[in-house]
Amino acid sequence: MPTIVITGCNRGIGLELARQLNDRGDTVIGVCRNTSEALGDLGVQVIDGIDVADGESVRTLKSKLSERRIDTLINNAGILLQDSFGSLDYEDMVRQFRINTLGPLRVTEALSPNLEDGSKVAIVTSRVGSIDDNGSGGNWGYRASKTAVNMVGMNLMHEFKPRGIAVALLHPGLVATDMTGGHGISPADSASGLIQRIDELSMENTGGFWHAEGYRLPW
């Protein structure tokens, strides 16, 4: 069975990804800062105490996985901190960059030796990072961090293409989680769509920016 590593999987979308992938028989390794009862109940391997924004923490993750092959790496960990022009907290903006932008890069670089020909890398980004699609403004730090991680994803696409490793940037939709205040579709529906997009990912469509529902998003 394929081995799938998921960051930020103690709740929300990450938890549902772990649940659905485990239910279909994949070998799931859940990575998070703090585990949860719901994650523990799944019976998957959990590596907790991992902060994707911290270099030493990610080196610990690398050590725990050793030389184990990873078939799919799902970079899901992220934060949204509300802000507004005129009272921007720049430290909050930097924190979002560290987690949302540099986190996926840090984890993917560290685990690159575990990826082989045919492996896949997915980054859970957001359509609010689309410059063309920005029709409302706001969410300064979050938007900018997601735009930046889209560029990280494209760079990873070029980096991994010679190795036969496909990369996808995936928007989960507006999902009813703590991050969104409970507004949107269920995490289960979002995770189902994300899994379909990952299953369809190949070297022919590597580097795409996709909605969970299956259509391409503008940059």
Contacts in CASP RR format, 6 or more apart in sequence:
PFRMAT RR
TARGET T0000
AUTHOR 0000-0000-0000
METHOD contacts of the structure
MODEL  1
MPTIVITGCNRGIGLELARQLNDRGDTVIGVCRNTSEALGDLGVQVIDGI
DVADGESVRTLKSKLSERRIDTLINNAGILLQDSFGSLDYEDMVRQFRIN
TLGPLRVTEALSPNLEDGSKVAIVTSRVGSIDDNGSGGNWGYRASKTAVN
MVGMNLMHEFKPRGIAVALLHPGLVATDMTGGHGISPADSASGLIQRIDE
LSMENTGGFWHAEGYRLPW
1 25 0 8 1.000
1 26 0 8 1.000
1 27 0 8 1.000
2 26 0 8 1.000
2 27 0 8 1.000
2 71 0 8 1.000
2 72 0 8 1.000
3 26 0 8 1.000
3 27 0 8 1.000
3 29 0 8 1.000
3 68 0 8 1.000
3 69 0 8 1.000
3 70 0 8 1.000
3 71 0 8 1.000
3 72 0 8 1.000
4 21 0 8 1.000
4 26 0 8 1.000
4 27 0 8 1.000
4 28 0 8 1.000
4 29 0 8 1.000
4 70 0 8 1.000
4 71 0 8 1.000
4 72 0 8 1.000
4 73 0 8 1.000
4 74 0 8 1.000
5 29 0 8 1.000
5 30 0 8 1.000
5 31 0 8 1.000
5 65 0 8 1.000
5 70 0 8 1.000
5 72 0 8 1.000
5 73 0 8 1.000
5 74 0 8 1.000
5 111 0 8 1.000
6 14 0 8 1.000
6 17 0 8 1.000
6 18 0 8 1.000
6 21 0 8 1.000
6 28 0 8 1.000
6 29 0 8 1.000
6 30 0 8 1.000
6 31 0 8 1.000
6 74 0 8 1.000
6 76 0 8 1.000
7 30 0 8 1.000
7 31 0 8 1.000
7 32 0 8 1.000
7 50 0 8 1.000
7 52 0 8 1.000
7 74 0 8 1.000
7 75 0 8 1.000
7 76 0 8 1.000
7 77 0 8 1.000
7 104 0 8 1.000
7 107 0 8 1.000
8 14 0 8 1.000
8 30 0 8 1.000
8 31 0 8 1.000
8 32 0 8 1.000
8 33 0 8 1.000
8 52 0 8 1.000
8 76 0 8 1.000
8 77 0 8 1.000
8 78 0 8 1.000
9 15 0 8 1.000
9 17 0 8 1.000
9 18 0 8 1.000
9 30 0 8 1.000
9 31 0 8 1.000
9 32 0 8 1.000
9 39 0 8 1.000
9 76 0 8 1.000
10 32 0 8 1.000
10 33 0 8 1.000
10 34 0 8 1.000
10 35 0 8 1.000
10 36 0 8 1.000
10 38 0 8 1.000
10 39 0 8 1.000
10 48 0 8 1.000
11 36 0 8 1.000
11 38 0 8 1.000
11 39 0 8 1.000
11 177 0 8 1.000
11 178 0 8 1.000
12 175 0 8 1.000
12 177 0 8 1.000
12 178 0 8 1.000
12 187 0 8 1.000
13 76 0 8 1.000
13 124 0 8 1.000
13 172 0 8 1.000
13 175 0 8 1.000
13 177 0 8 1.000
13 187 0 8 1.000
13 190 0 8 1.000
13 191 0 8 1.000
13 194 0 8 1.000
14 74 0 8 1.000
14 76 0 8 1.000
14 187 0 8 1.000
14 191 0 8 1.000
15 36 0 8 1.000
15 38 0 8 1.000
15 39 0 8 1.000
15 187 0 8 1.000
16 187 0 8 1.000
16 188 0 8 1.000
16 190 0 8 1.000
16 191 0 8 1.000
17 74 0 8 1.000
17 76 0 8 1.000
17 191 0 8 1.000
17 194 0 8 1.000
17 195 0 8 1.000
18 28 0 8 1.000
18 30 0 8 1.000
18 39 0 8 1.000
18 42 0 8 1.000
18 44 0 8 1.000
19 42 0 8 1.000
19 188 0 8 1.000
19 191 0 8 1.000
20 188 0 8 1.000
20 191 0 8 1.000
20 192 0 8 1.000
20 195 0 8 1.000
21 28 0 8 1.000
21 195 0 8 1.000
22 28 0 8 1.000
22 42 0 8 1.000
22 43 0 8 1.000
22 44 0 8 1.000
27 45 0 8 1.000
28 42 0 8 1.000
28 44 0 8 1.000
28 45 0 8 1.000
29 44 0 8 1.000
29 45 0 8 1.000
29 46 0 8 1.000
29 47 0 8 1.000
29 65 0 8 1.000
30 39 0 8 1.000
30 44 0 8 1.000
30 45 0 8 1.000
30 46 0 8 1.000
30 47 0 8 1.000
31 46 0 8 1.000
31 47 0 8 1.000
31 48 0 8 1.000
31 50 0 8 1.000
31 61 0 8 1.000
31 77 0 8 1.000
32 39 0 8 1.000
32 46 0 8 1.000
32 47 0 8 1.000
32 48 0 8 1.000
32 49 0 8 1.000
32 50 0 8 1.000
32 77 0 8 1.000
33 48 0 8 1.000
33 49 0 8 1.000
33 50 0 8 1.000
33 51 0 8 1.000
34 48 0 8 1.000
34 49 0 8 1.000
35 46 0 8 1.000
35 48 0 8 1.000
39 46 0 8 1.000
40 46 0 8 1.000
47 61 0 8 1.000
47 64 0 8 1.000
47 65 0 8 1.000
49 57 0 8 1.000
49 60 0 8 1.000
50 57 0 8 1.000
50 58 0 8 1.000
50 60 0 8 1.000
50 61 0 8 1.000
51 57 0 8 1.000
51 58 0 8 1.000
52 58 0 8 1.000
52 75 0 8 1.000
52 77 0 8 1.000
52 78 0 8 1.000
52 99 0 8 1.000
52 103 0 8 1.000
52 104 0 8 1.000
52 106 0 8 1.000
52 107 0 8 1.000
53 95 0 8 1.000
53 98 0 8 1.000
53 99 0 8 1.000
53 102 0 8 1.000
53 103 0 8 1.000
53 106 0 8 1.000
55 106 0 8 1.000
58 103 0 8 1.000
58 106 0 8 1.000
58 107 0 8 1.000
58 110 0 8 1.000
59 110 0 8 1.000
61 107 0 8 1.000
61 110 0 8 1.000
61 111 0 8 1.000
62 110 0 8 1.000
62 111 0 8 1.000
65 111 0 8 1.000
65 114 0 8 1.000
67 113 0 8 1.000
67 114 0 8 1.000
68 114 0 8 1.000
69 114 0 8 1.000
69 115 0 8 1.000
69 116 0 8 1.000
69 119 0 8 1.000
70 111 0 8 1.000
70 114 0 8 1.000
70 115 0 8 1.000
70 119 0 8 1.000
71 118 0 8 1.000
71 119 0 8 1.000
71 120 0 8 1.000
72 119 0 8 1.000
72 120 0 8 1.000
72 121 0 8 1.000
72 122 0 8 1.000
72 198 0 8 1.000
73 107 0 8 1.000
73 108 0 8 1.000
73 111 0 8 1.000
73 115 0 8 1.000
73 119 0 8 1.000
73 120 0 8 1.000
73 121 0 8 1.000
73 122 0 8 1.000
74 122 0 8 1.000
74 124 0 8 1.000
74 198 0 8 1.000
75 103 0 8 1.000
75 104 0 8 1.000
75 107 0 8 1.000
75 108 0 8 1.000
75 121 0 8 1.000
75 122 0 8 1.000
75 123 0 8 1.000
75 124 0 8 1.000
76 124 0 8 1.000
77 99 0 8 1.000
77 103 0 8 1.000
77 104 0 8 1.000
78 99 0 8 1.000
78 100 0 8 1.000
78 124 0 8 1.000
79 95 0 8 1.000
79 96 0 8 1.000
79 99 0 8 1.000
79 100 0 8 1.000
79 179 0 8 1.000
80 96 0 8 1.000
80 139 0 8 1.000
80 142 0 8 1.000
80 179 0 8 1.000
80 180 0 8 1.000
81 89 0 8 1.000
81 92 0 8 1.000
81 93 0 8 1.000
81 95 0 8 1.000
81 96 0 8 1.000
81 141 0 8 1.000
81 142 0 8 1.000
82 139 0 8 1.000
83 89 0 8 1.000
83 92 0 8 1.000
83 93 0 8 1.000
83 138 0 8 1.000
83 139 0 8 1.000
83 140 0 8 1.000
83 141 0 8 1.000
83 142 0 8 1.000
84 138 0 8 1.000
85 138 0 8 1.000
85 140 0 8 1.000
88 140 0 8 1.000
92 141 0 8 1.000
93 140 0 8 1.000
93 141 0 8 1.000
93 144 0 8 1.000
93 145 0 8 1.000
96 141 0 8 1.000
96 142 0 8 1.000
96 144 0 8 1.000
96 145 0 8 1.000
97 141 0 8 1.000
97 144 0 8 1.000
97 145 0 8 1.000
97 148 0 8 1.000
99 145 0 8 1.000
100 142 0 8 1.000
100 145 0 8 1.000
100 146 0 8 1.000
100 148 0 8 1.000
100 149 0 8 1.000
101 145 0 8 1.000
101 146 0 8 1.000
101 148 0 8 1.000
101 149 0 8 1.000
101 152 0 8 1.000
104 123 0 8 1.000
104 149 0 8 1.000
104 152 0 8 1.000
104 153 0 8 1.000
105 149 0 8 1.000
105 152 0 8 1.000
105 156 0 8 1.000
108 121 0 8 1.000
108 156 0 8 1.000
115 121 0 8 1.000
115 160 0 8 1.000
115 163 0 8 1.000
115 165 0 8 1.000
116 163 0 8 1.000
116 165 0 8 1.000
117 163 0 8 1.000
117 164 0 8 1.000
117 165 0 8 1.000
118 164 0 8 1.000
118 165 0 8 1.000
118 166 0 8 1.000
119 164 0 8 1.000
119 165 0 8 1.000
119 166 0 8 1.000
120 165 0 8 1.000
120 166 0 8 1.000
120 167 0 8 1.000
120 168 0 8 1.000
120 198 0 8 1.000
120 201 0 8 1.000
121 156 0 8 1.000
121 160 0 8 1.000
121 165 0 8 1.000
121 166 0 8 1.000
121 167 0 8 1.000
121 168 0 8 1.000
122 167 0 8 1.000
122 168 0 8 1.000
122 170 0 8 1.000
122 194 0 8 1.000
122 197 0 8 1.000
122 198 0 8 1.000
122 201 0 8 1.000
123 149 0 8 1.000
123 152 0 8 1.000
123 153 0 8 1.000
123 156 0 8 1.000
123 167 0 8 1.000
123 168 0 8 1.000
123 169 0 8 1.000
123 170 0 8 1.000
124 170 0 8 1.000
124 172 0 8 1.000
124 194 0 8 1.000
125 146 0 8 1.000
125 149 0 8 1.000
125 150 0 8 1.000
125 169 0 8 1.000
125 170 0 8 1.000
125 171 0 8 1.000
125 209 0 8 1.000
126 142 0 8 1.000
126 146 0 8 1.000
126 171 0 8 1.000
126 172 0 8 1.000
126 173 0 8 1.000
127 133 0 8 1.000
127 171 0 8 1.000
127 173 0 8 1.000
127 211 0 8 1.000
127 217 0 8 1.000
128 134 0 8 1.000
128 139 0 8 1.000
128 142 0 8 1.000
128 143 0 8 1.000
128 146 0 8 1.000
129 143 0 8 1.000
129 144 0 8 1.000
129 146 0 8 1.000
129 147 0 8 1.000
129 150 0 8 1.000
130 147 0 8 1.000
130 150 0 8 1.000
130 209 0 8 1.000
130 217 0 8 1.000
130 218 0 8 1.000
130 219 0 8 1.000
131 147 0 8 1.000
131 219 0 8 1.000
132 218 0 8 1.000
132 219 0 8 1.000
133 217 0 8 1.000
133 218 0 8 1.000
134 143 0 8 1.000
137 143 0 8 1.000
149 169 0 8 1.000
150 169 0 8 1.000
150 209 0 8 1.000
150 219 0 8 1.000
153 167 0 8 1.000
153 169 0 8 1.000
153 207 0 8 1.000
154 169 0 8 1.000
154 207 0 8 1.000
156 167 0 8 1.000
157 166 0 8 1.000
157 167 0 8 1.000
157 206 0 8 1.000
157 207 0 8 1.000
157 208 0 8 1.000
160 166 0 8 1.000
160 167 0 8 1.000
160 206 0 8 1.000
161 203 0 8 1.000
161 206 0 8 1.000
164 203 0 8 1.000
166 201 0 8 1.000
166 202 0 8 1.000
166 203 0 8 1.000
166 205 0 8 1.000
166 206 0 8 1.000
166 207 0 8 1.000
167 201 0 8 1.000
167 206 0 8 1.000
167 207 0 8 1.000
167 208 0 8 1.000
168 197 0 8 1.000
168 198 0 8 1.000
168 201 0 8 1.000
168 205 0 8 1.000
168 206 0 8 1.000
168 207 0 8 1.000
168 208 0 8 1.000
168 210 0 8 1.000
169 207 0 8 1.000
169 208 0 8 1.000
169 209 0 8 1.000
169 210 0 8 1.000
170 194 0 8 1.000
170 197 0 8 1.000
170 198 0 8 1.000
170 210 0 8 1.000
170 211 0 8 1.000
170 212 0 8 1.000
171 209 0 8 1.000
171 210 0 8 1.000
171 211 0 8 1.000
171 212 0 8 1.000
171 217 0 8 1.000
172 190 0 8 1.000
172 191 0 8 1.000
172 194 0 8 1.000
172 212 0 8 1.000
173 184 0 8 1.000
173 185 0 8 1.000
173 190 0 8 1.000
173 211 0 8 1.000
173 212 0 8 1.000
173 213 0 8 1.000
174 180 0 8 1.000
174 183 0 8 1.000
174 184 0 8 1.000
174 185 0 8 1.000
175 184 0 8 1.000
175 185 0 8 1.000
175 186 0 8 1.000
175 187 0 8 1.000
175 190 0 8 1.000
176 182 0 8 1.000
176 183 0 8 1.000
176 184 0 8 1.000
176 185 0 8 1.000
176 186 0 8 1.000
176 187 0 8 1.000
177 187 0 8 1.000
190 212 0 8 1.000
193 212 0 8 1.000
193 213 0 8 1.000
193 214 0 8 1.000
194 212 0 8 1.000
196 212 0 8 1.000
196 214 0 8 1.000
197 210 0 8 1.000
197 212 0 8 1.000
197 214 0 8 1.000
208 216 0 8 1.000
209 216 0 8 1.000
209 217 0 8 1.000
209 218 0 8 1.000
209 219 0 8 1.000
210 216 0 8 1.000
210 217 0 8 1.000
211 217 0 8 1.000
END
